């Protein structure tokens, strides 16, 4: 039963750290455009290769 007195504060601290990291990521625009990377894979055109071929 004594271990619960240690685990609850550790869980609260981890929760606060996770919330702080989430708000930091939102503030730094990490979630600004989630679809762009998926479209970059589908529509990949190498402009450097087309410039070399003339």
PDB file of N, CA, C, O and CB in Angstrom:
ATOM      1  N   UNK A   1       0.810  -1.192   0.000  1.00  0.00           N
ATOM      2  CA  UNK A   1       0.000   0.000   0.000  1.00  0.00           C
ATOM      3  C   UNK A   1       0.860   1.266   0.000  1.00  0.00           C
ATOM      4  O   UNK A   1       0.419   2.314  -0.471  1.00  0.00           O
ATOM      5  CB  UNK A   1      -0.925  -0.007   1.195  1.00  0.00           C
ATOM      6  N   UNK A   2       2.056   1.175   0.514  1.00  0.00           N
ATOM      7  CA  UNK A   2       2.932   2.338   0.563  1.00  0.00           C
ATOM      8  C   UNK A   2       3.426   2.744  -0.820  1.00  0.00           C
ATOM      9  O   UNK A   2       3.768   3.905  -1.046  1.00  0.00           O
ATOM     10  CB  UNK A   2       4.112   2.059   1.467  1.00  0.00           C
ATOM     11  N   UNK A   3       3.464   1.799  -1.735  1.00  0.00           N
ATOM     12  CA  UNK A   3       3.974   2.106  -3.058  1.00  0.00           C
ATOM     13  C   UNK A   3       3.039   3.055  -3.811  1.00  0.00           C
ATOM     14  O   UNK A   3       3.478   3.767  -4.714  1.00  0.00           O
ATOM     15  CB  UNK A   3       4.172   0.823  -3.853  1.00  0.00           C
ATOM     16  N   UNK A   4       1.771   3.070  -3.451  1.00  0.00           N
ATOM     17  CA  UNK A   4       0.816   3.957  -4.120  1.00  0.00           C
ATOM     18  C   UNK A   4       1.109   5.418  -3.803  1.00  0.00           C
ATOM     19  O   UNK A   4       0.783   6.303  -4.595  1.00  0.00           O
ATOM     20  CB  UNK A   4      -0.619   3.608  -3.707  1.00  0.00           C
ATOM     21  N   UNK A   5       1.717   5.675  -2.657  1.00  0.00           N
ATOM     22  CA  UNK A   5       2.091   7.040  -2.304  1.00  0.00           C
ATOM     23  C   UNK A   5       3.244   7.545  -3.161  1.00  0.00           C
ATOM     24  O   UNK A   5       3.465   8.752  -3.261  1.00  0.00           O
ATOM     25  CB  UNK A   5       2.466   7.118  -0.831  1.00  0.00           C
ATOM     26  N   UNK A   6       3.965   6.645  -3.768  1.00  0.00           N
ATOM     27  CA  UNK A   6       5.055   7.014  -4.681  1.00  0.00           C
ATOM     28  C   UNK A   6       4.545   7.067  -6.118  1.00  0.00           C
ATOM     29  O   UNK A   6       4.924   7.956  -6.882  1.00  0.00           O
ATOM     30  CB  UNK A   6       6.230   6.010  -4.565  1.00  0.00           C
ATOM     31  N   UNK A   7       3.692   6.122  -6.484  1.00  0.00           N
ATOM     32  CA  UNK A   7       3.242   6.029  -7.875  1.00  0.00           C
ATOM     33  C   UNK A   7       2.295   7.155  -8.278  1.00  0.00           C
ATOM     34  O   UNK A   7       2.347   7.612  -9.420  1.00  0.00           O
ATOM     35  CB  UNK A   7       2.563   4.704  -8.101  1.00  0.00           C
ATOM     36  N   UNK A   8       1.453   7.604  -7.396  1.00  0.00           N
ATOM     37  CA  UNK A   8       0.515   8.675  -7.738  1.00  0.00           C
ATOM     38  C   UNK A   8       1.237   9.988  -8.038  1.00  0.00           C
ATOM     39  O   UNK A   8       0.918  10.613  -9.049  1.00  0.00           O
ATOM     40  CB  UNK A   8      -0.483   8.881  -6.601  1.00  0.00           C
ATOM     41  N   UNK A   9       2.187  10.442  -7.224  1.00  0.00           N
ATOM     42  CA  UNK A   9       2.906  11.670  -7.598  1.00  0.00           C
ATOM     43  C   UNK A   9       3.729  11.515  -8.879  1.00  0.00           C
ATOM     44  O   UNK A   9       3.841  12.461  -9.659  1.00  0.00           O
ATOM     45  CB  UNK A   9       3.821  12.094  -6.464  1.00  0.00           C
ATOM     46  N   UNK A  10       4.296  10.350  -9.098  1.00  0.00           N
ATOM     47  CA  UNK A  10       5.049  10.129 -10.335  1.00  0.00           C
ATOM     48  C   UNK A  10       4.115  10.203 -11.537  1.00  0.00           C
ATOM     49  O   UNK A  10       4.473  10.781 -12.563  1.00  0.00           O
ATOM     50  CB  UNK A  10       5.773   8.763 -10.299  1.00  0.00           C
ATOM     51  N   UNK A  11       2.926   9.625 -11.422  1.00  0.00           N
ATOM     52  CA  UNK A  11       1.949   9.668 -12.511  1.00  0.00           C
ATOM     53  C   UNK A  11       1.486  11.103 -12.769  1.00  0.00           C
ATOM     54  O   UNK A  11       1.313  11.495 -13.924  1.00  0.00           O
ATOM     55  CB  UNK A  11       0.741   8.768 -12.183  1.00  0.00           C
ATOM     56  N   UNK A  12       1.287  11.875 -11.732  1.00  0.00           N
ATOM     57  CA  UNK A  12       0.863  13.272 -11.899  1.00  0.00           C
ATOM     58  C   UNK A  12       1.975  14.083 -12.563  1.00  0.00           C
ATOM     59  O   UNK A  12       1.699  14.911 -13.432  1.00  0.00           O
ATOM     60  CB  UNK A  12       0.484  13.900 -10.530  1.00  0.00           C
ATOM     61  N   UNK A  13       3.207  13.858 -12.171  1.00  0.00           N
ATOM     62  CA  UNK A  13       4.338  14.569 -12.776  1.00  0.00           C
ATOM     63  C   UNK A  13       4.471  14.206 -14.251  1.00  0.00           C
ATOM     64  O   UNK A  13       4.688  15.084 -15.086  1.00  0.00           O
ATOM     65  CB  UNK A  13       5.648  14.245 -12.029  1.00  0.00           C
ATOM     66  N   UNK A  14       4.342  12.932 -14.576  1.00  0.00           N
ATOM     67  CA  UNK A  14       4.418  12.519 -15.983  1.00  0.00           C
ATOM     68  C   UNK A  14       3.275  13.106 -16.802  1.00  0.00           C
ATOM     69  O   UNK A  14       3.469  13.483 -17.957  1.00  0.00           O
ATOM     70  CB  UNK A  14       4.400  10.993 -16.090  1.00  0.00           C
ATOM     71  N   UNK A  15       2.098  13.185 -16.218  1.00  0.00           N
ATOM     72  CA  UNK A  15       0.964  13.790 -16.902  1.00  0.00           C
ATOM     73  C   UNK A  15       1.216  15.269 -17.174  1.00  0.00           C
ATOM     74  O   UNK A  15       0.928  15.756 -18.267  1.00  0.00           O
ATOM     75  CB  UNK A  15      -0.312  13.614 -16.078  1.00  0.00           C
ATOM     76  N   UNK A  16       1.744  15.977 -16.202  1.00  0.00           N
ATOM     77  CA  UNK A  16       2.044  17.395 -16.390  1.00  0.00           C
ATOM     78  C   UNK A  16       3.127  17.609 -17.441  1.00  0.00           C
ATOM     79  O   UNK A  16       3.056  18.561 -18.219  1.00  0.00           O
ATOM     80  CB  UNK A  16       2.473  18.020 -15.072  1.00  0.00           C
ATOM     81  N   UNK A  17       4.126  16.734 -17.470  1.00  0.00           N
ATOM     82  CA  UNK A  17       5.170  16.829 -18.493  1.00  0.00           C
ATOM     83  C   UNK A  17       4.581  16.570 -19.880  1.00  0.00           C
ATOM     84  O   UNK A  17       4.920  17.273 -20.832  1.00  0.00           O
ATOM     85  CB  UNK A  17       6.313  15.828 -18.201  1.00  0.00           C
ATOM     86  N   UNK A  18       3.716  15.586 -20.005  1.00  0.00           N
ATOM     87  CA  UNK A  18       3.092  15.282 -21.295  1.00  0.00           C
ATOM     88  C   UNK A  18       2.223  16.447 -21.763  1.00  0.00           C
ATOM     89  O   UNK A  18       2.236  16.783 -22.947  1.00  0.00           O
ATOM     90  CB  UNK A  18       2.248  13.996 -21.198  1.00  0.00           C
ATOM     91  N   UNK A  19       1.482  17.056 -20.873  1.00  0.00           N
ATOM     92  CA  UNK A  19       0.657  18.202 -21.243  1.00  0.00           C
ATOM     93  C   UNK A  19       1.528  19.379 -21.657  1.00  0.00           C
ATOM     94  O   UNK A  19       1.203  20.082 -22.614  1.00  0.00           O
ATOM     95  CB  UNK A  19      -0.260  18.604 -20.083  1.00  0.00           C
ATOM     96  N   UNK A  20       2.627  19.601 -20.950  1.00  0.00           N
ATOM     97  CA  UNK A  20       3.531  20.691 -21.303  1.00  0.00           C
ATOM     98  C   UNK A  20       4.157  20.462 -22.674  1.00  0.00           C
ATOM     99  O   UNK A  20       4.274  21.401 -23.462  1.00  0.00           O
ATOM    100  CB  UNK A  20       4.624  20.841 -20.243  1.00  0.00           C
ATOM    101  N   UNK A  21       4.556  19.237 -22.967  1.00  0.00           N
ATOM    102  CA  UNK A  21       5.131  18.928 -24.278  1.00  0.00           C
ATOM    103  C   UNK A  21       4.083  19.111 -25.377  1.00  0.00           C
ATOM    104  O   UNK A  21       4.403  19.613 -26.454  1.00  0.00           O
ATOM    105  CB  UNK A  21       5.688  17.486 -24.302  1.00  0.00           C
ATOM    106  N   UNK A  22       2.846  18.711 -25.118  1.00  0.00           N
ATOM    107  CA  UNK A  22       1.782  18.893 -26.105  1.00  0.00           C
ATOM    108  C   UNK A  22       1.562  20.375 -26.405  1.00  0.00           C
ATOM    109  O   UNK A  22       1.488  20.762 -27.571  1.00  0.00           O
ATOM    110  CB  UNK A  22       0.476  18.255 -25.607  1.00  0.00           C
ATOM    111  N   UNK A  23       1.455  21.210 -25.365  1.00  0.00           N
ATOM    112  CA  UNK A  23       1.242  22.634 -25.603  1.00  0.00           C
ATOM    113  C   UNK A  23       2.442  23.279 -26.273  1.00  0.00           C
ATOM    114  O   UNK A  23       2.278  24.200 -27.073  1.00  0.00           O
ATOM    115  CB  UNK A  23       0.939  23.345 -24.300  1.00  0.00           C
ATOM    116  N   UNK A  24       3.649  22.812 -25.963  1.00  0.00           N
ATOM    117  CA  UNK A  24       4.840  23.317 -26.655  1.00  0.00           C
ATOM    118  C   UNK A  24       4.771  22.988 -28.145  1.00  0.00           C
ATOM    119  O   UNK A  24       5.091  23.834 -28.980  1.00  0.00           O
ATOM    120  CB  UNK A  24       6.126  22.719 -26.036  1.00  0.00           C
ATOM    121  N   UNK A  25       4.356  21.773 -28.482  1.00  0.00           N
ATOM    122  CA  UNK A  25       4.261  21.367 -29.883  1.00  0.00           C
ATOM    123  C   UNK A  25       3.194  22.163 -30.616  1.00  0.00           C
ATOM    124  O   UNK A  25       3.387  22.528 -31.775  1.00  0.00           O
ATOM    125  CB  UNK A  25       3.961  19.876 -29.986  1.00  0.00           C
ATOM    126  N   UNK A  26       2.078  22.438 -29.964  1.00  0.00           N
ATOM    127  CA  UNK A  26       1.039  23.249 -30.598  1.00  0.00           C
ATOM    128  C   UNK A  26       1.533  24.673 -30.807  1.00  0.00           C
ATOM    129  O   UNK A  26       1.250  25.281 -31.839  1.00  0.00           O
ATOM    130  CB  UNK A  26      -0.245  23.250 -29.749  1.00  0.00           C
ATOM    131  N   UNK A  27       2.262  25.204 -29.850  1.00  0.00           N
ATOM    132  CA  UNK A  27       2.767  26.573 -29.954  1.00  0.00           C
ATOM    133  C   UNK A  27       3.819  26.703 -31.056  1.00  0.00           C
ATOM    134  O   UNK A  27       3.928  27.756 -31.684  1.00  0.00           O
ATOM    135  CB  UNK A  27       3.356  27.020 -28.618  1.00  0.00           C
ATOM    136  N   UNK A  28       4.589  25.651 -31.293  1.00  0.00           N
ATOM    137  CA  UNK A  28       5.626  25.663 -32.314  1.00  0.00           C
ATOM    138  C   UNK A  28       5.118  25.200 -33.678  1.00  0.00           C
ATOM    139  O   UNK A  28       5.920  24.937 -34.574  1.00  0.00           O
ATOM    140  CB  UNK A  28       6.775  24.794 -31.881  1.00  0.00           C
ATOM    141  N   UNK A  29       3.786  25.096 -33.851  1.00  0.00           N
ATOM    142  CA  UNK A  29       3.142  24.726 -35.118  1.00  0.00           C
ATOM    143  C   UNK A  29       3.556  23.352 -35.622  1.00  0.00           C
ATOM    144  O   UNK A  29       3.729  23.164 -36.826  1.00  0.00           O
ATOM    145  CB  UNK A  29       3.457  25.754 -36.171  1.00  0.00           C
ATOM    146  N   UNK A  30       3.717  22.400 -34.728  1.00  0.00           N
ATOM    147  CA  UNK A  30       4.058  21.041 -35.134  1.00  0.00           C
ATOM    148  C   UNK A  30       2.867  20.335 -35.776  1.00  0.00           C
ATOM    149  O   UNK A  30       3.048  19.398 -36.553  1.00  0.00           O
ATOM    150  CB  UNK A  30       4.555  20.241 -33.933  1.00  0.00           C
ATOM    151  N   UNK A  31       1.653  20.776 -35.459  1.00  0.00           N
ATOM    152  CA  UNK A  31       0.446  20.152 -35.984  1.00  0.00           C
ATOM    153  C   UNK A  31      -0.219  21.037 -37.031  1.00  0.00           C
ATOM    154  O   UNK A  31      -1.427  20.943 -37.250  1.00  0.00           O
ATOM    155  CB  UNK A  31      -0.531  19.853 -34.852  1.00  0.00           C
ATOM    156  N   UNK A  32       0.565  21.894 -37.678  1.00  0.00           N
ATOM    157  CA  UNK A  32       0.006  22.874 -38.600  1.00  0.00           C
ATOM    158  C   UNK A  32      -0.579  22.215 -39.848  1.00  0.00           C
ATOM    159  O   UNK A  32      -1.720  22.497 -40.213  1.00  0.00           O
ATOM    160  CB  UNK A  32       1.071  23.879 -38.998  1.00  0.00           C
ATOM    161  N   UNK A  33       0.179  21.348 -40.501  1.00  0.00           N
ATOM    162  CA  UNK A  33      -0.276  20.726 -41.744  1.00  0.00           C
ATOM    163  C   UNK A  33       0.089  19.249 -41.716  1.00  0.00           C
ATOM    164  O   UNK A  33       1.204  18.867 -42.072  1.00  0.00           O
ATOM    165  CB  UNK A  33       0.349  21.428 -42.989  1.00  0.00           C
ATOM    166  N   UNK A  34      -0.860  18.424 -41.291  1.00  0.00           N
ATOM    167  CA  UNK A  34      -0.589  16.999 -41.145  1.00  0.00           C
ATOM    168  C   UNK A  34      -0.696  16.242 -42.466  1.00  0.00           C
ATOM    169  O   UNK A  34      -0.124  15.159 -42.591  1.00  0.00           O
ATOM    170  CB  UNK A  34      -1.537  16.400 -40.139  1.00  0.00           C
ATOM    171  N   UNK A  35      -1.408  16.774 -43.450  1.00  0.00           N
ATOM    172  CA  UNK A  35      -1.630  16.061 -44.707  1.00  0.00           C
ATOM    173  C   UNK A  35      -0.524  16.292 -45.730  1.00  0.00           C
ATOM    174  O   UNK A  35      -0.402  15.515 -46.676  1.00  0.00           O
ATOM    175  CB  UNK A  35      -2.948  16.474 -45.298  1.00  0.00           C
ATOM    176  N   UNK A  36       0.268  17.318 -45.572  1.00  0.00           N
ATOM    177  CA  UNK A  36       1.279  17.674 -46.572  1.00  0.00           C
ATOM    178  C   UNK A  36       2.294  16.564 -46.795  1.00  0.00           C
ATOM    179  O   UNK A  36       2.652  16.281 -47.939  1.00  0.00           O
ATOM    180  CB  UNK A  36       1.997  18.937 -46.155  1.00  0.00           C
ATOM    181  N   UNK A  37       2.763  15.934 -45.734  1.00  0.00           N
ATOM    182  CA  UNK A  37       3.785  14.898 -45.883  1.00  0.00           C
ATOM    183  C   UNK A  37       3.255  13.689 -46.638  1.00  0.00           C
ATOM    184  O   UNK A  37       3.995  13.074 -47.406  1.00  0.00           O
ATOM    185  CB  UNK A  37       4.302  14.468 -44.519  1.00  0.00           C
ATOM    186  N   UNK A  38       2.005  13.340 -46.441  1.00  0.00           N
ATOM    187  CA  UNK A  38       1.413  12.230 -47.175  1.00  0.00           C
ATOM    188  C   UNK A  38       1.300  12.530 -48.654  1.00  0.00           C
ATOM    189  O   UNK A  38       1.522  11.650 -49.485  1.00  0.00           O
ATOM    190  CB  UNK A  38       0.053  11.900 -46.616  1.00  0.00           C
ATOM    191  N   UNK A  39       0.958  13.759 -48.992  1.00  0.00           N
ATOM    192  CA  UNK A  39       0.856  14.139 -50.399  1.00  0.00           C
ATOM    193  C   UNK A  39       2.230  14.260 -51.053  1.00  0.00           C
ATOM    194  O   UNK A  39       2.363  14.027 -52.254  1.00  0.00           O
ATOM    195  CB  UNK A  39       0.102  15.455 -50.534  1.00  0.00           C
ATOM    196  N   UNK A  40       3.239  14.618 -50.286  1.00  0.00           N
ATOM    197  CA  UNK A  40       4.590  14.707 -50.848  1.00  0.00           C
ATOM    198  C   UNK A  40       5.079  13.348 -51.327  1.00  0.00           C
ATOM    199  O   UNK A  40       5.821  13.270 -52.306  1.00  0.00           O
ATOM    200  CB  UNK A  40       5.563  15.274 -49.812  1.00  0.00           C
ATOM    201  N   UNK A  41       4.683  12.297 -50.664  1.00  0.00           N
ATOM    202  CA  UNK A  41       5.088  10.961 -51.086  1.00  0.00           C
ATOM    203  C   UNK A  41       4.384  10.579 -52.385  1.00  0.00           C
ATOM    204  O   UNK A  41       4.990   9.975 -53.270  1.00  0.00           O
ATOM    205  CB  UNK A  41       4.781   9.929 -49.984  1.00  0.00           C
ATOM    206  N   UNK A  42       3.097  10.934 -52.499  1.00  0.00           N
ATOM    207  CA  UNK A  42       2.328  10.547 -53.674  1.00  0.00           C
ATOM    208  C   UNK A  42       2.720  11.325 -54.920  1.00  0.00           C
ATOM    209  O   UNK A  42       2.752  10.766 -56.016  1.00  0.00           O
ATOM    210  CB  UNK A  42       0.865  10.733 -53.408  1.00  0.00           C
ATOM    211  N   UNK A  43       3.016  12.606 -54.764  1.00  0.00           N
ATOM    212  CA  UNK A  43       3.292  13.468 -55.902  1.00  0.00           C
ATOM    213  C   UNK A  43       4.744  13.913 -55.896  1.00  0.00           C
ATOM    214  O   UNK A  43       5.034  15.106 -55.980  1.00  0.00           O
ATOM    215  CB  UNK A  43       2.365  14.680 -55.894  1.00  0.00           C
ATOM    216  N   UNK A  44       5.642  12.970 -55.798  1.00  0.00           N
ATOM    217  CA  UNK A  44       7.062  13.278 -55.739  1.00  0.00           C
ATOM    218  C   UNK A  44       7.593  13.496 -57.149  1.00  0.00           C
ATOM    219  O   UNK A  44       7.610  12.574 -57.964  1.00  0.00           O
ATOM    220  CB  UNK A  44       7.843  12.149 -55.028  1.00  0.00           C
ATOM    221  N   UNK A  45       8.020  14.702 -57.427  1.00  0.00           N
ATOM    222  CA  UNK A  45       8.628  15.029 -58.711  1.00  0.00           C
ATOM    223  C   UNK A  45      10.004  15.602 -58.425  1.00  0.00           C
ATOM    224  O   UNK A  45      10.140  16.597 -57.713  1.00  0.00           O
ATOM    225  CB  UNK A  45       7.746  16.035 -59.537  1.00  0.00           C
ATOM    226  N   UNK A  46      11.014  14.969 -58.982  1.00  0.00           N
ATOM    227  CA  UNK A  46      12.374  15.441 -58.782  1.00  0.00           C
ATOM    228  C   UNK A  46      12.673  16.534 -59.799  1.00  0.00           C
ATOM    229  O   UNK A  46      12.884  16.251 -60.979  1.00  0.00           O
ATOM    230  CB  UNK A  46      13.393  14.278 -58.903  1.00  0.00           C
ATOM    231  N   UNK A  47      12.691  17.769 -59.347  1.00  0.00           N
ATOM    232  CA  UNK A  47      12.971  18.886 -60.237  1.00  0.00           C
ATOM    233  C   UNK A  47      14.432  18.891 -60.654  1.00  0.00           C
ATOM    234  O   UNK A  47      14.755  19.353 -61.748  1.00  0.00           O
ATOM    235  CB  UNK A  47      12.609  20.208 -59.567  1.00  0.00           C
ATOM    236  N   UNK A  48      15.308  18.396 -59.818  1.00  0.00           N
ATOM    237  CA  UNK A  48      16.722  18.360 -60.150  1.00  0.00           C
ATOM    238  C   UNK A  48      16.978  17.393 -61.303  1.00  0.00           C
ATOM    239  O   UNK A  48      17.782  17.686 -62.188  1.00  0.00           O
ATOM    240  CB  UNK A  48      17.550  17.962 -58.924  1.00  0.00           C
ATOM    241  N   UNK A  49      16.306  16.249 -61.300  1.00  0.00           N
ATOM    242  CA  UNK A  49      16.496  15.270 -62.377  1.00  0.00           C
ATOM    243  C   UNK A  49      15.958  15.788 -63.703  1.00  0.00           C
ATOM    244  O   UNK A  49      16.561  15.552 -64.751  1.00  0.00           O
ATOM    245  CB  UNK A  49      15.813  13.951 -62.022  1.00  0.00           C
ATOM    246  N   UNK A  50      14.825  16.495 -63.669  1.00  0.00           N
ATOM    247  CA  UNK A  50      14.268  16.999 -64.922  1.00  0.00           C
ATOM    248  C   UNK A  50      15.116  18.139 -65.464  1.00  0.00           C
ATOM    249  O   UNK A  50      15.165  18.326 -66.680  1.00  0.00           O
ATOM    250  CB  UNK A  50      12.820  17.463 -64.722  1.00  0.00           C
ATOM    251  N   UNK A  51      15.790  18.914 -64.604  1.00  0.00           N
ATOM    252  CA  UNK A  51      16.658  19.976 -65.087  1.00  0.00           C
ATOM    253  C   UNK A  51      17.916  19.406 -65.738  1.00  0.00           C
ATOM    254  O   UNK A  51      18.429  19.987 -66.694  1.00  0.00           O
ATOM    255  CB  UNK A  51      17.035  20.913 -63.943  1.00  0.00           C
ATOM    256  N   UNK A  52      18.412  18.302 -65.246  1.00  0.00           N
ATOM    257  CA  UNK A  52      19.622  17.703 -65.810  1.00  0.00           C
ATOM    258  C   UNK A  52      19.359  17.074 -67.168  1.00  0.00           C
ATOM    259  O   UNK A  52      20.237  17.057 -68.031  1.00  0.00           O
ATOM    260  CB  UNK A  52      20.186  16.658 -64.861  1.00  0.00           C
ATOM    261  N   UNK A  53      18.143  16.553 -67.360  1.00  0.00           N
ATOM    262  CA  UNK A  53      17.836  15.871 -68.617  1.00  0.00           C
ATOM    263  C   UNK A  53      17.529  16.854 -69.751  1.00  0.00           C
ATOM    264  O   UNK A  53      17.446  16.456 -70.913  1.00  0.00           O
ATOM    265  CB  UNK A  53      16.657  14.930 -68.419  1.00  0.00           C
ATOM    266  N   UNK A  54      17.368  18.079 -69.428  1.00  0.00           N
ATOM    267  CA  UNK A  54      17.254  19.089 -70.447  1.00  0.00           C
ATOM    268  C   UNK A  54      15.901  19.485 -70.740  1.00  0.00           C
ATOM    269  O   UNK A  54      15.679  20.343 -71.595  1.00  0.00           O
ATOM    270  CB  UNK A  54      17.859  18.665 -71.639  1.00  0.00           C
TER     271      UNK A  54
END
